[in-house]
Amino acid sequence: MTHHHRRGANGAGGTMTLDRTTPIEAVAPAILTATIAVGSESDAVVANPRTGCVYVANQLDNTVSVISGQTNTVTATIPVGNPQGMAVNSLTGDVYVTNFNHGTLSVICGLTNTVSATIPVGSLPISVAVNSLTGDIYVTNFSDATVSVISGRTSTVTATIPVGTSPYGAAVSLLTGDVYVTNFSDGTVSVISGQTSTVTATIRVGTSPAAVAANPLTGAVYVTNFSDGTVSVISGRTSTVTATIPVGTGPAGVAVNPPTGAVYVTNVKNGTVSVISGQTNTITATIPVGNGPVGVAVNPLTGAVYTANVGDDTVSVIFG
């Protein structure tokens, strides 16, 4: 793989109560529709709903590939640092890329596909999340056990927040403004108030929690437990685990489709994506993709799902 440790096995299941009314899920079966070659060691991906473009981090190339969502072809390659994690502001179209070995965050203008700023953060920044409503950006610093908070308006660090050991994934709940950070070595999730930039709760989940995603409509939060082969479901209202869902081996990435409530989980060791019903917390499909899928992203406007496959340097495109 790469700088991080993503391995896993199986776990146990459960049930949950959603925080708000659950959207109606799509009934069309999910199918693989395209495979796109990108750069070397590609394991993070985001979809820009404003432009329809898809961005892929190529770690060994120190670049970001830009894919047209219409043609499924690479239209640009952007030099950055040593790219690891990615996030997009759905309102401005700006794309944020953590440079793991450089200790920086690159800001890419989504309209011009050029780097507009490079911001120093902590040691070994691994993931990034953005609150599209406030413009605030959150970067997990793996070696520092901190989260850097960056103003999207000034491109400066406004706060540094201590969290658990080896902070890994990050996600913002647009419903509450809370930020969820997985602590890989602790088996916990830190909940940060977006208003006060302080930790308000620490939630125990599975072993080696990696990626995290939040449903902006229901407030449900999904965490991949890499060493357990499970996904923990957290209530954004109570900050408690309400379900544990068995998936594949080595669940690495997770993304939510807000209009349908469907949750997509990459299983890096199986070469598959598990599709979870947000209503029932059960697996509704298992989709073969490329070799070593890690990152996953959903374009909420089109419903297209993208996986970054680190084993064969491709992006798989799923519809449904």
C-alpha positions in Angstrom: 0.0 0.0 0.0 1.5 3.3 1.0 2.3 5.3 4.2 -0.7 4.0 6.1 -1.8 0.6 7.4 -5.0 -0.7 6.0 -5.7 -4.4 6.8 -8.8 -6.2 8.1 -11.2 -9.1 9.0 -14.9 -9.6 9.7 -17.2 -8.3 12.5 -20.8 -8.3 13.7 -24.0 -6.5 12.7 -26.7 -4.5 14.3 -29.5 -1.9 13.8 -29.9 1.8 14.2 -32.4 4.7 14.4 -31.8 7.5 12.0 -31.7 11.1 13.3 -34.1 12.4 10.8 -36.3 11.0 8.0 -34.3 8.7 5.8 -34.3 9.4 2.0 -35.8 6.9 -0.3 -33.1 4.6 -1.7 -32.5 4.0 -5.4 -33.8 0.6 -6.6 -31.6 0.4 -9.8 -28.8 -2.1 -9.4 -25.3 -0.7 -9.2 -23.0 -1.6 -12.1 -19.4 -0.9 -13.1 -19.5 1.3 -16.2 -15.9 2.5 -16.8 -12.3 1.9 -15.7 -9.9 4.9 -16.2 -6.1 4.8 -16.0 -4.6 7.5 -13.8 -1.2 8.1 -12.1 0.9 6.0 -9.8 -0.3 5.0 -6.3 -3.7 6.5 -6.7 -5.7 6.0 -3.5 -7.8 9.1 -2.9 -10.6 10.5 -5.0 -13.2 13.3 -4.8 -16.1 14.4 -7.1 -16.7 18.1 -7.6 -20.5 18.5 -8.0 -20.1 22.1 -9.2 -18.1 21.1 -12.3 -18.6 17.4 -12.6 -14.9 16.8 -12.5 -13.3 14.0 -10.5 -9.9 14.5 -8.8 -7.5 11.6 -8.0 -4.4 11.8 -5.8 -1.3 10.1 -7.4 1.1 9.7 -4.5 4.2 8.4 -6.3 3.8 10.9 -9.1 3.2 13.9 -6.8 0.2 14.9 -9.0 -3.5 15.1 -9.1 -5.4 13.7 -12.1 -8.5 15.5 -13.3 -11.2 13.3 -14.9 -14.2 14.6 -16.9 -17.4 13.2 -15.4 -19.0 13.4 -18.8 -16.3 11.6 -20.9 -14.5 9.5 -18.2 -11.2 10.7 -19.6 -8.2 12.5 -17.9 -8.3 16.1 -18.9 -5.5 17.6 -16.7 -2.6 16.6 -14.4 -1.8 19.0 -11.6 1.6 19.0 -9.8 1.2 19.1 -6.0 3.3 17.8 -3.1 3.0 14.2 -1.9 -0.8 13.9 -2.2 -2.6 11.7 0.4 -6.1 12.9 1.2 -8.6 15.1 -0.7 -11.8 17.1 -0.1 -13.9 19.5 -2.2 -16.0 22.5 -1.3 -19.2 21.9 -3.1 -20.1 25.6 -3.1 -16.8 27.2 -4.3 -15.5 24.2 -6.3 -12.1 24.4 -4.5 -10.3 21.1 -4.0 -8.0 20.5 -1.0 -5.1 18.0 -1.1 -2.9 17.0 1.9 0.7 16.5 1.1 1.8 13.7 3.5 5.6 14.0 3.5 5.6 17.8 3.0 3.4 18.8 5.9 1.3 21.1 3.7 -2.2 21.5 2.2 -2.5 22.3 -1.5 -5.6 24.4 -2.6 -6.7 23.8 -6.2 -9.1 26.2 -7.9 -11.8 24.0 -9.4 -12.5 26.4 -12.2 -8.9 26.7 -13.5 -7.4 23.4 -12.1 -4.3 25.3 -10.8 -2.8 25.4 -7.3 -3.9 28.7 -5.8 -2.2 28.2 -2.3 0.0 25.9 -0.3 -0.6 26.0 3.4 1.7 24.6 6.1 0.0 22.3 8.6 1.1 19.6 11.1 3.3 16.6 10.7 2.2 13.9 8.2 -1.2 15.4 7.2 -3.2 12.5 6.0 -6.9 13.5 5.5 -8.9 16.6 5.0 -12.5 17.6 5.3 -14.3 20.9 4.5 -17.4 22.6 5.8 -18.9 24.0 2.6 -21.3 26.3 4.5 -18.6 28.0 6.6 -15.6 27.4 4.4 -13.5 26.0 7.3 -11.1 23.2 6.5 -10.0 20.4 8.8 -6.7 18.5 8.4 -5.7 15.4 10.4 -2.0 15.4 11.3 -1.1 11.7 11.8 2.2 12.2 13.8 1.1 15.2 15.8 -2.2 13.8 17.1 -3.8 17.0 16.1 -6.3 18.6 13.7 -5.4 21.8 11.9 -8.3 24.2 11.3 -7.9 26.5 8.3 -10.0 29.5 7.2 -11.1 29.0 3.6 -11.3 32.8 3.3 -7.7 33.6 4.4 -6.0 30.2 3.8 -4.4 30.4 7.3 -4.4 28.0 10.2 -6.8 29.4 12.9 -6.6 26.6 15.4 -4.8 23.4 16.3 -6.9 20.8 18.2 -5.5 17.8 20.1 -7.3 14.6 19.4 -6.5 10.9 19.8 -3.5 8.9 18.7 -2.8 8.7 14.9 -5.7 10.8 13.7 -6.7 9.5 10.2 -10.0 10.2 8.6 -12.1 13.4 8.8 -15.7 14.3 7.9 -18.0 17.3 8.5 -21.7 16.9 9.3 -23.4 19.7 7.4 -26.4 19.1 9.6 -24.7 20.1 12.8 -21.3 21.5 11.8 -19.6 18.9 14.0 -16.3 17.3 12.7 -15.6 13.6 13.1 -12.0 12.4 13.3 -11.0 8.7 13.4 -8.1 7.9 15.7 -6.4 4.9 14.0 -4.4 3.7 16.9 -7.0 4.4 19.6 -10.0 2.7 18.1 -12.0 5.9 18.7 -13.7 8.8 17.0 -13.2 12.4 18.2 -16.1 14.8 17.8 -15.1 18.4 17.3 -17.5 21.3 17.6 -17.3 23.4 14.5 -18.3 26.5 16.5 -15.8 26.2 19.4 -13.0 24.0 17.8 -13.0 21.8 20.9 -13.5 18.1 21.3 -17.0 17.5 22.7 -17.0 13.6 22.7 -14.8 10.6 22.2 -16.6 7.5 20.8 -15.2 4.0 20.9 -15.7 2.2 17.6 -13.9 -0.8 16.0 -10.2 -1.6 15.6 -8.1 0.6 13.3 -10.8 3.1 12.3 -9.8 4.7 9.0 -12.3 6.6 6.8 -15.4 8.4 8.0 -18.4 10.0 6.2 -21.5 11.8 7.3 -24.9 11.9 5.8 -25.9 15.6 5.6 -29.6 14.8 5.6 -29.9 12.3 8.5 -26.8 13.1 10.6 -25.7 9.5 10.5 -21.9 8.9 10.5 -20.2 5.9 9.0 -16.7 4.7 10.1 -14.7 1.9 8.4 -12.9 -0.3 10.9 -10.0 -1.6 8.9 -8.8 -4.4 11.1 -12.4 -5.6 12.0 -13.9 -5.7 8.5 -16.8 -3.7 9.8 -18.5 -0.3 9.5 -19.6 1.5 12.7 -22.7 3.7 12.4 -22.8 6.6 14.8 -25.9 8.8 15.6 -25.0 12.4 15.1 -27.7 13.3 17.7 -26.5 11.1 20.6 -22.8 10.4 19.6 -23.3 6.7 20.2 -22.7 3.7 18.0 -26.1 2.4 16.8 -25.0 -0.4 14.5 -21.9 -2.4 13.4 -22.1 -3.8 9.9 -19.9 -6.6 8.5 -18.4 -5.7 5.1 -15.4 -7.1 3.2 -11.8 -7.5 4.2 -9.9 -4.3 4.8 -12.6 -1.7 4.5 -10.7 1.5 3.7 -12.9 4.2 2.2 -16.5 5.3 2.7 -18.9 7.7 1.0 -22.6 8.5 1.3 -25.0 9.4 -1.5 -27.3 11.9 0.3 -30.3 11.7 -2.1 -30.6 7.9 -1.8 -29.0 7.3 1.6 -26.8 4.5 0.1 -23.4 4.1 1.7 -20.4 2.8 -0.4 -17.4 1.1 1.3 -14.2 0.0 -0.5 -12.7 -3.4 0.6 -9.1 -3.1 -0.3 -8.2 -6.8 0.1 -11.3 -8.0 -1.8 -11.2 -5.6 -4.8 -14.9 -4.8 -4.1 -17.3 -2.2 -3.0 -20.0 -3.0 -0.4 -23.2 -1.0 -0.8 -25.1 -0.5 2.5 -28.7 0.6 2.8 -29.0 3.6 5.0 -32.5 2.5 6.0 -31.8 -1.0 7.0 -28.0 -1.1 7.7 -27.7 -4.2 5.5 -25.5 -5.0 2.5 -27.6 -4.6 -0.7 -24.8 -5.3 -3.2 -21.1 -6.2 -3.5 -19.5 -4.8 -6.7 -16.2 -6.0 -8.1 -14.0 -3.0 -9.0 -10.2 -2.6 -9.6 -7.3 -4.0 -7.6 -6.9 -2.5 -4.1 -9.8 0.0 -4.0 -9.1 2.6 -1.2 -10.8 6.0 -1.8 -14.4 6.4 -2.8 -16.5 9.4 -3.8 -20.1 10.1 -4.9 -21.2 12.9 -7.2 -24.6 13.7 -5.5 -25.9 15.3 -8.6 -25.4 12.4 -11.0 -25.2 9.5 -8.6 -21.9 8.3 -10.1 -19.6 6.5 -7.7 -15.8 6.6 -8.1 -13.2 4.3 -6.5 -9.4 4.9 -6.5 -7.7 1.6 -7.0 -4.2 1.7 -5.6 -3.3 -1.8 -6.8 -3.6 -1.1 -10.6 -3.6 2.7 -10.7 -7.1 3.1 -12.0 -10.5 4.7 -11.2 -13.6 2.6 -11.4 -16.9 4.3 -12.2 -20.1 2.8 -10.8 -23.7 3.9 -11.5 -26.7 2.9 -9.5 
